[in-house]
């Protein structure tokens, strides 16, 4: 199974908005035409609960402290705790109001004044005020070790009951993206000061969470978490009474539950889902993918030979047929754009010369020859030295395993090159990449955090770390060419200026295309499996401005709000 993990300030388990009316418009927009409620002969009432599977976990831990240093947290805290703003991943990461209904910048964009909604209550009936927001925003300042969202502001102060002022030491427009629940896992999510103020946030597990969110904890067992939908939720009540998060286990167990109709929703890639799932019952079984704004790319370790030679990187990238690779495990993904931007999210910013890279073995061989390389006995050789090459993939991801084998076969067929595929368990995958212990690896690049993040994640020399040092999920490929610095600076300094963003963005795309610091392979998507036996009205890709994924708190809320029960 493939997943998407946010690319900035990860934690293991991925243009400023206007008036609040924008969020209401999003909530009210048509959820598409996926399914039509039916009335069964027995006349039973509508469904009152919805069953979701959000991970491959078999048990859950009752830890709802969203700022806990522990990685063993209860899932779907986004139903309880909410961010100030929402990131719309389908509009290039545009920020839209959520708990904050508006905001203004001043003092050279170093001061942000947030105006909060006045109709928000915590689940215990206490009104949310600016004091709760300021308290929350000061958590990462008081406990820097809990700053898992990478916040960079220097102060947050409540001015009146519904106004908070946040200050940065330099322009904070770009860093404000980290306040949003979108592709970022850990934005500031507002907590009640009257409950949290006396707790040791490094050890407290918050077993009975109280937030502003659409749901409140009803029951907890290691196998299932039940949330009760709040009738007094500020953004309107849900059509269901209970939301059940089921520890359904791995992919095979989840598939069986979906086919039986015991689950309404899961986030799981399903190779051949059209044949194995949808075709089994087209009226109820639905499988969709939603663009994350990022891509699954072939990372090269630029700090070691032979990958420090652009000719080698070009040859390895050009000799692959991405479309045929996807056919080995069809999950609904598409071949990636060669320049590193996802068309569904960044179409207005893409350079015209950037298209899907097609297989070109002859030019791949020419690139090797231009660099003085030969392939002898299946090995890449130069100046009397031979190199053994390897590709890392995640062992549990069936599609990545298939793609890795396919890439191995294509390199052998097209270049005569032997590449070893190394399958690594998911829990052990990231640390070696962060420390530079790899040749090549499939990994995620880009995202919907805006173009600066798309390119700075892998192309900022300031984050370069020598092999053996932890790169902290930034620049794992070890890029240190300073030609990208002024372009990244331009992107950072011109948020909101489309012309300058396009100029710098297109020149960075050209660097990705020409220098191949990494090679985009496949579109990174959220995989969603739905069973419409009990609930219909699921979002249709391309027709709604929200994705039904558990990692996107506001989007999940908008999804649930727009569902309709099937009357039995």
ROKEBA-963690 format. One record per residue (C-alpha): x, z, y. Coordinates in Angstrom, 3 decimals, always signed. Layout:
N
> X  Z  Y
...
***
This chain:
568
> +0.000  +0.000  +0.000
> +1.271  -0.817  +3.455
> +0.828  +1.384  +6.461
> +1.602  +1.342  +10.120
> +3.547  +4.207  +11.600
> +3.826  +4.498  +15.381
> +7.217  +3.421  +16.643
> +7.762  +5.920  +19.440
> +8.360  +9.614  +18.711
> +7.058  +9.425  +15.175
> +6.009  +12.321  +13.070
> +5.641  +11.861  +9.355
> +2.233  +12.191  +7.747
> +1.443  +3.929  +14.496
> -2.215  -1.550  +32.685
> -3.983  +1.563  +33.927
> -7.703  +1.931  +33.453
> -10.394  +2.267  +36.084
> -13.704  +4.085  +36.208
> -15.237  +6.008  +33.329
> -17.899  +3.333  +33.040
> -15.316  +1.321  +31.115
> -15.336  +3.853  +28.283
> -19.113  +3.889  +28.247
> -19.115  +0.110  +28.046
> -16.777  +0.295  +25.064
> -18.996  +2.855  +23.366
> -22.096  +0.801  +23.978
> -20.709  -2.601  +23.033
> -22.111  -4.335  +20.025
> -20.549  -3.180  +16.762
> -20.886  -6.653  +15.329
> -23.126  -7.905  +12.586
> -21.450  -6.416  +9.567
> -24.339  -5.609  +7.255
> -28.044  -5.110  +7.872
> -29.881  -1.866  +7.016
> -32.289  -2.304  +4.158
> -35.306  -0.319  +3.023
> -35.421  +0.576  -0.654
> -38.603  +0.886  -2.643
> -38.193  +4.606  -3.303
> -38.598  +5.407  +0.420
> -35.840  +8.030  +0.584
> -34.639  +9.105  +4.028
> -31.460  +7.865  +5.707
> -28.010  +9.007  +4.686
> -26.978  +12.271  +6.328
> -23.275  +12.270  +5.418
> -20.445  +9.774  +5.412
> -17.491  +9.986  +3.017
> -14.055  +8.928  +4.252
> -10.678  +8.596  +2.532
> -7.874  +8.641  +5.091
> -4.720  +9.068  +2.985
> -3.465  +9.127  -0.594
> -3.437  +12.935  -0.621
> -4.877  +14.776  -3.602
> -5.106  +18.108  -1.764
> -5.314  +19.246  +1.854
> -3.772  +22.202  +3.666
> -5.861  +24.247  +6.082
> -3.546  +23.838  +9.050
> -5.254  +22.509  +12.188
> -2.489  +23.484  +14.592
> -1.881  +20.015  +16.003
> +1.308  +21.248  +17.714
> +2.698  +22.885  +14.586
> +6.244  +21.923  +13.561
> +4.958  +21.642  +9.997
> +4.358  +18.155  +8.636
> +1.700  +19.517  +6.266
> -1.336  +19.328  +8.531
> -5.024  +18.814  +7.869
> -6.064  +15.184  +8.472
> -8.481  +13.739  +11.036
> -7.853  +16.379  +13.689
> -8.841  +13.593  +16.097
> -12.465  +14.403  +15.300
> -11.894  +17.899  +16.733
> -9.222  +17.513  +19.416
> -9.273  +14.708  +21.975
> -6.858  +13.036  +24.403
> -7.301  +12.521  +28.118
> -7.178  +8.731  +27.867
> -7.713  +6.102  +25.215
> -5.423  +3.153  +24.558
> -7.274  -0.079  +23.893
> -5.088  -1.818  +21.343
> -7.048  -5.048  +21.758
> -6.201  -5.326  +25.462
> -2.447  -5.078  +25.277
> -2.597  -1.277  +25.166
> -4.632  -0.907  +28.380
> -5.446  +2.723  +29.168
> -9.095  +3.664  +29.484
> -10.828  +6.952  +30.410
> -11.741  +9.547  +27.834
> -11.661  +13.252  +28.793
> -10.174  +12.207  +32.130
> -12.661  +9.994  +33.966
> -10.185  +8.688  +36.549
> -6.621  +9.075  +37.867
> -4.485  +8.186  +40.879
> -0.744  +7.799  +41.427
> +1.220  +8.921  +44.481
> +4.769  +9.691  +45.677
> +6.266  +6.558  +44.204
> +4.293  +6.969  +40.969
> +5.884  +10.343  +40.310
> +2.651  +12.304  +40.842
> -0.481  +11.747  +38.779
> -3.790  +13.287  +39.836
> -6.291  +13.455  +36.981
> -10.019  +13.901  +37.554
> -11.697  +15.379  +34.492
> -15.179  +14.894  +33.155
> -17.420  +17.811  +34.109
> -19.796  +17.667  +31.140
> -17.340  +18.465  +28.348
> -17.701  +21.601  +26.236
> -15.661  +22.982  +23.398
> -17.450  +23.446  +20.086
> -17.956  +27.171  +20.839
> -19.955  +26.261  +23.953
> -17.192  +27.046  +26.469
> -16.818  +24.392  +29.206
> -13.535  +22.523  +29.291
> -11.825  +22.949  +32.661
> -8.580  +21.969  +34.343
> -7.065  +25.269  +33.175
> -7.424  +24.166  +29.546
> -5.825  +20.821  +30.347
> -2.927  +22.364  +32.283
> -2.410  +24.905  +29.494
> -2.252  +22.087  +26.933
> +0.115  +19.963  +28.988
> +2.446  +22.916  +29.443
> +2.821  +23.456  +25.669
> +5.660  +20.901  +25.288
> +7.321  +22.293  +28.425
> +7.171  +25.837  +27.117
> +8.125  +24.829  +23.569
> +10.382  +21.727  +23.763
> +10.753  +21.776  +19.990
> +6.994  +21.091  +19.729
> +7.177  +18.049  +22.005
> +6.385  +15.612  +19.182
> +4.817  +13.166  +21.628
> +8.035  +12.752  +23.597
> +6.426  +13.809  +26.884
> +8.677  +13.492  +29.939
> +6.680  +15.058  +32.787
> +8.158  +18.158  +34.420
> +5.039  +20.084  +35.452
> +1.255  +20.228  +35.093
> -0.950  +22.310  +37.374
> -4.700  +22.915  +37.698
> -5.728  +22.303  +41.327
> -9.442  +22.967  +41.079
> -11.918  +23.200  +38.203
> -11.784  +19.481  +37.411
> -8.444  +18.331  +38.851
> -4.973  +18.443  +37.285
> -1.745  +17.255  +38.916
> +1.103  +16.115  +36.666
> +4.582  +15.416  +38.050
> +7.559  +13.409  +36.821
> +11.096  +13.333  +38.171
> +10.837  +9.513  +38.340
> +8.028  +6.976  +38.018
> +5.695  +8.146  +35.261
> +3.449  +5.101  +34.886
> +5.063  +3.973  +31.672
> +5.330  +7.482  +30.239
> +1.623  +8.013  +30.900
> +1.025  +5.787  +27.865
> +2.082  +8.787  +25.799
> -1.077  +10.586  +26.927
> -3.211  +8.096  +25.035
> -4.610  +8.064  +21.541
> -3.915  +4.559  +20.386
> -0.861  +3.544  +18.459
> +0.791  +6.843  +19.355
> +0.202  +9.655  +16.889
> +0.837  +12.657  +19.112
> -0.638  +12.410  +22.608
> -1.577  +15.674  +24.353
> -4.875  +16.644  +22.748
> -6.724  +19.242  +24.754
> -7.093  +22.734  +23.283
> -9.019  +25.792  +24.581
> -6.755  +28.179  +26.443
> -8.949  +31.192  +25.595
> -8.227  +30.709  +21.866
> -4.651  +29.381  +21.923
> -2.970  +31.387  +24.708
> -1.880  +34.398  +22.641
> -0.877  +32.530  +19.483
> +2.614  +31.804  +18.184
> +2.273  +28.036  +18.053
> +5.276  +27.681  +15.768
> +3.671  +29.690  +12.950
> -0.104  +29.794  +13.584
> -2.149  +27.491  +11.333
> -5.393  +27.495  +13.380
> -7.672  +27.672  +10.319
> -10.920  +27.435  +12.321
> -10.344  +24.708  +14.912
> -12.381  +24.551  +18.112
> -12.049  +21.428  +20.253
> -13.970  +19.089  +22.527
> -14.372  +16.511  +19.774
> -17.406  +14.997  +18.133
> -17.215  +17.330  +15.120
> -16.665  +20.964  +14.182
> -15.301  +22.253  +10.893
> -18.109  +23.068  +8.476
> -16.395  +23.668  +5.110
> -12.858  +23.412  +3.820
> -11.558  +23.060  +0.290
> -8.234  +21.575  -0.839
> -10.168  +18.547  -2.135
> -12.593  +17.968  +0.750
> -12.974  +18.751  +4.429
> -16.506  +18.692  +5.832
> -17.097  +18.341  +9.558
> -20.454  +18.943  +11.197
> -21.373  +16.424  +13.882
> -21.986  +18.089  +17.241
> -25.363  +17.533  +18.880
> -23.887  +18.524  +22.276
> -20.942  +16.135  +22.214
> -20.256  +14.753  +25.699
> -20.171  +11.116  +24.564
> -23.416  +11.243  +22.584
> -24.468  +12.412  +19.146
> -23.492  +10.682  +15.907
> -26.071  +9.137  +13.551
> -24.827  +11.281  +10.655
> -24.870  +15.077  +10.289
> -21.717  +15.486  +8.208
> -18.371  +13.726  +7.992
> -16.636  +14.387  +4.687
> -12.905  +13.737  +4.311
> -12.270  +13.307  +0.596
> -8.881  +13.812  -1.065
> -9.454  +10.763  -3.228
> -5.844  +10.368  -4.333
> -3.935  +7.132  -4.862
> -4.999  +3.536  -4.566
> -6.374  +3.149  -8.094
> -8.570  +6.225  -7.778
> -9.736  +5.115  -4.349
> -10.589  +1.626  -5.558
> -12.718  +3.063  -8.354
> -14.608  +5.293  -5.908
> -15.226  +2.420  -3.504
> -16.499  +0.187  -6.291
> -18.881  +2.919  -7.460
> -20.072  +3.557  -3.903
> -18.793  +7.145  -3.855
> -16.749  +6.412  -0.718
> -18.041  +4.780  +2.441
> -14.661  +4.146  +4.034
> -10.955  +4.098  +3.199
> -7.755  +3.053  +4.927
> -5.834  +1.273  +2.209
> -4.300  -2.152  +1.786
> -5.883  -3.914  -1.164
> -4.102  -7.048  -2.371
> -6.665  -9.561  -3.642
> -9.464  -7.461  -2.162
> -11.706  -10.498  -1.699
> -11.751  -11.153  -5.440
> -11.436  -7.598  -6.747
> -13.729  -5.831  -4.274
> -15.749  -8.015  -1.911
> -16.826  -10.541  -4.542
> -18.067  -7.736  -6.826
> -20.884  -7.066  -4.358
> -20.724  -9.147  -1.149
> -23.792  -7.379  +0.273
> -22.127  -3.986  +0.365
> -18.364  -4.370  -0.115
> -16.309  -5.172  +2.969
> -12.554  -5.392  +3.519
> -11.132  -6.053  +6.995
> -7.850  -5.934  +8.864
> -7.356  -5.044  +12.529
> -4.230  -5.928  +14.502
> -2.075  -2.959  +15.511
> -0.096  -4.974  +18.024
> +3.013  -4.613  +15.880
> +4.626  -6.533  +13.074
> +6.319  -5.918  +9.756
> +9.847  -7.200  +10.256
> +13.067  -7.805  +8.407
> +15.576  -5.376  +9.944
> +19.273  -6.236  +9.847
> +22.031  -3.646  +10.076
> +23.874  -5.133  +13.028
> +26.672  -2.576  +12.805
> +28.116  -3.963  +9.593
> +29.261  -7.295  +8.224
> +27.921  -9.812  +7.511
> +24.854  -8.956  +9.616
> +26.903  -8.649  +12.791
> +27.110  -12.469  +12.731
> +24.068  -14.166  +14.268
> +24.585  -17.191  +12.013
> +23.955  -15.050  +8.946
> +20.849  -13.527  +10.486
> +19.514  -16.948  +11.447
> +20.118  -18.304  +7.957
> +18.421  -15.391  +6.228
> +15.411  -15.638  +8.565
> +15.080  -19.433  +8.460
> +15.214  -19.673  +4.674
> +12.005  -17.652  +4.180
> +8.494  -19.073  +3.904
> +6.310  -16.257  +5.221
> +3.010  -17.905  +4.421
> +3.855  -18.339  +0.757
> +5.165  -14.771  +0.588
> +1.810  -13.436  +1.783
> +0.081  -15.298  -1.034
> +1.953  -13.102  -3.512
> -0.157  -10.116  -2.391
> -2.921  -11.325  -0.057
> -3.935  -8.320  +2.032
> -5.449  -10.114  +5.025
> -2.208  -10.223  +7.003
> -0.832  -13.312  +8.738
> +2.692  -14.648  +9.243
> +4.270  -13.026  +12.292
> +5.264  -14.723  +15.515
> +9.031  -15.237  +15.546
> +9.473  -13.656  +18.997
> +8.132  -10.212  +18.166
> +4.775  -10.159  +19.959
> +1.438  -10.010  +18.164
> -0.795  -12.835  +19.489
> -4.040  -10.894  +19.083
> -2.784  -8.248  +21.516
> -0.239  -10.033  +23.752
> -1.458  -13.618  +23.910
> -1.274  -13.665  +27.732
> +2.406  -12.650  +27.684
> +3.799  -14.856  +24.949
> +6.430  -17.506  +25.640
> +5.128  -20.986  +24.729
> +8.115  -21.712  +22.476
> +7.376  -18.679  +20.319
> +5.515  -19.574  +17.156
> +5.461  -18.577  +13.509
> +8.856  -19.366  +12.006
> +8.624  -21.890  +9.200
> +11.025  -22.236  +6.303
> +13.983  -24.509  +7.116
> +16.598  -24.285  +4.329
> +18.713  -27.171  +5.641
> +19.208  -25.615  +9.075
> +19.747  -22.262  +7.389
> +22.649  -23.766  +5.446
> +23.958  -25.334  +8.652
> +23.899  -21.935  +10.388
> +26.021  -20.473  +7.609
> +28.450  -23.365  +7.837
> +28.659  -22.970  +11.635
> +29.728  -19.386  +11.098
> +32.325  -20.314  +8.505
> +30.352  -18.800  +5.619
> +30.076  -20.022  +2.056
> +27.975  -18.953  -0.897
> +30.028  -18.635  -4.052
> +28.714  -17.189  -7.290
> +25.565  -16.017  -5.477
> +27.590  -14.047  -2.916
> +28.137  -14.640  +0.771
> +31.857  -15.150  +1.366
> +34.203  -15.595  +4.312
> +37.983  -15.320  +4.722
> +38.374  -14.393  +1.082
> +35.887  -11.505  +1.213
> +32.580  -11.440  -0.689
> +29.520  -9.428  +0.315
> +26.821  -7.926  -1.889
> +23.494  -7.961  -0.022
> +20.466  -5.743  -0.546
> +16.928  -5.410  +0.803
> +15.041  -2.094  +0.915
> +11.270  -1.883  +0.455
> +8.872  +1.029  -0.015
> +8.245  +1.619  -3.699
> +4.589  +2.659  -3.322
> +3.584  -0.384  -1.258
> +2.496  -2.969  -3.788
> +2.461  -5.738  -1.200
> +5.982  -4.929  +0.038
> +7.230  -4.865  -3.547
> +5.741  -8.329  -4.073
> +7.133  -9.628  -0.783
> +10.579  -8.226  -1.554
> +10.673  -10.004  -4.901
> +9.464  -13.189  -3.238
> +12.145  -12.987  -0.540
> +14.749  -12.450  -3.240
> +13.527  -15.571  -5.063
> +13.452  -17.700  -1.903
> +16.980  -16.714  -0.848
> +18.156  -17.658  -4.335
> +16.259  -20.950  -4.409
> +16.946  -22.052  -0.828
> +20.487  -20.782  -0.341
> +21.783  -19.893  -3.797
> +22.174  -16.337  -2.519
> +21.710  -13.229  -4.663
> +20.033  -10.299  -2.879
> +19.278  -7.024  -4.633
> +15.851  -5.515  -3.926
> +16.011  -1.720  -3.704
> +12.660  +0.084  -4.072
> +12.736  +3.447  -2.286
> +10.025  +6.153  -2.494
> +8.113  +6.433  +0.773
> +9.180  +10.014  +1.413
> +12.839  +8.966  +1.258
> +12.557  +5.667  +3.131
> +13.012  +6.542  +6.803
> +16.089  +8.847  +6.850
> +18.585  +6.261  +5.508
> +17.284  +3.662  +7.965
> +17.654  +6.127  +10.818
> +21.252  +6.794  +9.744
> +22.118  +3.122  +9.232
> +22.399  +3.336  +5.446
> +21.004  -0.117  +4.621
> +21.788  -3.830  +4.688
> +18.303  -5.195  +5.281
> +14.923  -3.482  +5.153
> +11.273  -4.200  +5.748
> +10.051  -2.061  +8.630
> +7.639  -1.954  +11.556
> +8.455  -3.283  +15.007
> +6.430  -3.636  +18.181
> +3.039  -2.021  +18.682
> +0.323  -1.809  +21.310
> +2.146  +0.630  +23.618
> +2.989  -2.201  +26.022
> +5.845  -4.695  +26.117
> +8.488  -2.196  +27.158
> +7.925  -0.253  +23.969
> +7.763  -3.416  +21.862
> +11.307  -4.381  +22.834
> +12.957  -1.068  +23.724
> +12.251  +0.386  +20.284
> +14.904  -1.879  +18.722
> +16.767  -3.467  +21.649
> +17.819  -0.631  +23.957
> +21.609  -0.112  +23.803
> +21.107  +3.357  +25.282
> +19.654  +4.466  +21.944
> +22.529  +3.032  +19.888
> +23.922  +5.459  +17.304
> +26.939  +4.795  +15.070
> +26.275  +4.534  +11.350
> +25.843  +8.015  +9.937
> +24.097  +9.429  +13.014
> +20.306  +9.833  +13.210
> +18.714  +7.197  +15.438
> +15.393  +9.115  +15.553
> +13.351  +5.992  +14.775
> +14.813  +4.039  +17.690
> +17.172  +1.073  +17.325
> +17.717  +1.509  +13.598
> +19.289  -1.959  +13.604
> +22.099  -0.697  +15.901
> +21.708  -3.233  +18.743
> +24.277  -2.671  +21.523
> +24.283  -5.952  +23.462
> +23.728  -4.902  +27.098
> +22.078  -8.204  +28.021
> +18.723  -6.573  +27.291
> +19.233  -3.650  +29.698
> +18.165  -5.325  +32.987
> +15.169  -6.885  +31.257
> +14.042  -3.545  +29.829
> +14.579  -1.972  +33.254
> +12.363  -4.656  +34.772
> +9.613  -3.982  +32.230
> +9.799  -0.240  +32.879
> +9.720  -0.619  +36.651
> +6.939  -3.207  +36.900
> +4.080  -1.784  +34.821
> +0.932  -3.350  +36.265
> +2.730  -6.390  +37.737
> +1.800  -9.141  +35.289
> +4.114  -11.775  +36.743
> +7.233  -9.622  +36.449
> +6.162  -8.311  +33.068
> +5.771  -11.875  +31.799
> +9.142  -12.894  +33.219
> +11.108  -10.088  +31.569
> +8.994  -10.206  +28.420
> +9.578  -13.915  +27.880
> +13.328  -13.566  +28.320
> +13.357  -10.750  +25.751
> +11.321  -12.898  +23.394
> +13.985  -15.565  +23.777
> +16.652  -13.045  +22.745
> +14.678  -12.156  +19.621
> +14.240  -15.846  +18.852
> +17.873  -16.851  +19.477
> +19.855  -13.762  +18.471
> +17.557  -12.618  +15.626
> +18.318  -8.875  +15.979
> +15.395  -8.555  +13.573
> +13.085  -11.161  +12.112
> +9.312  -10.632  +12.402
> +7.719  -11.388  +9.041
> +4.045  -10.398  +8.877
> +1.399  -9.104  +11.248
> +1.082  -5.337  +11.073
> -2.544  -4.369  +10.639
> -4.784  -1.461  +9.907
> -6.358  -2.010  +6.500
> -9.945  -0.812  +6.204
> -12.136  -0.793  +3.093
> -15.853  -0.234  +3.655
> -18.841  +0.218  +1.386
> -22.147  -0.492  +3.147
> -24.415  +1.078  +0.563
> -25.242  +3.945  +2.944
> -23.923  +2.859  +6.357
> -23.796  -0.499  +8.155
> -22.683  -1.736  +11.543
> -18.928  -1.561  +10.914
> -16.757  -3.220  +13.581
> -16.012  -6.886  +13.081
> -12.427  -7.927  +13.917
> -12.404  -9.948  +17.115
> -15.884  -8.826  +18.179
> -15.309  -5.199  +19.170
> -12.801  -3.311  +21.290
> -12.144  -0.557  +18.756
> -10.756  -0.351  +15.240
> -12.236  +1.855  +12.500
> -9.077  +3.743  +11.664
> -8.582  +7.474  +11.169
> -5.330  +7.534  +13.169
> -7.166  +6.340  +16.288
> -9.307  +9.326  +17.275
> -11.494  +7.747  +20.004
> -11.774  +4.501  +18.034
> -12.974  +6.392  +14.968
> -15.558  +8.171  +17.124
> -16.786  +4.861  +18.584
> -16.963  +3.448  +15.055
> -19.043  +6.334  +13.738
> -21.348  +6.262  +16.780
> -22.263  +2.636  +16.183
> -23.066  +2.937  +12.477
> -26.622  +2.752  +11.217
> -27.949  +4.509  +8.108
> -29.376  +2.469  +5.285
> -32.938  +3.644  +4.623
> -33.595  +4.183  +0.937
***
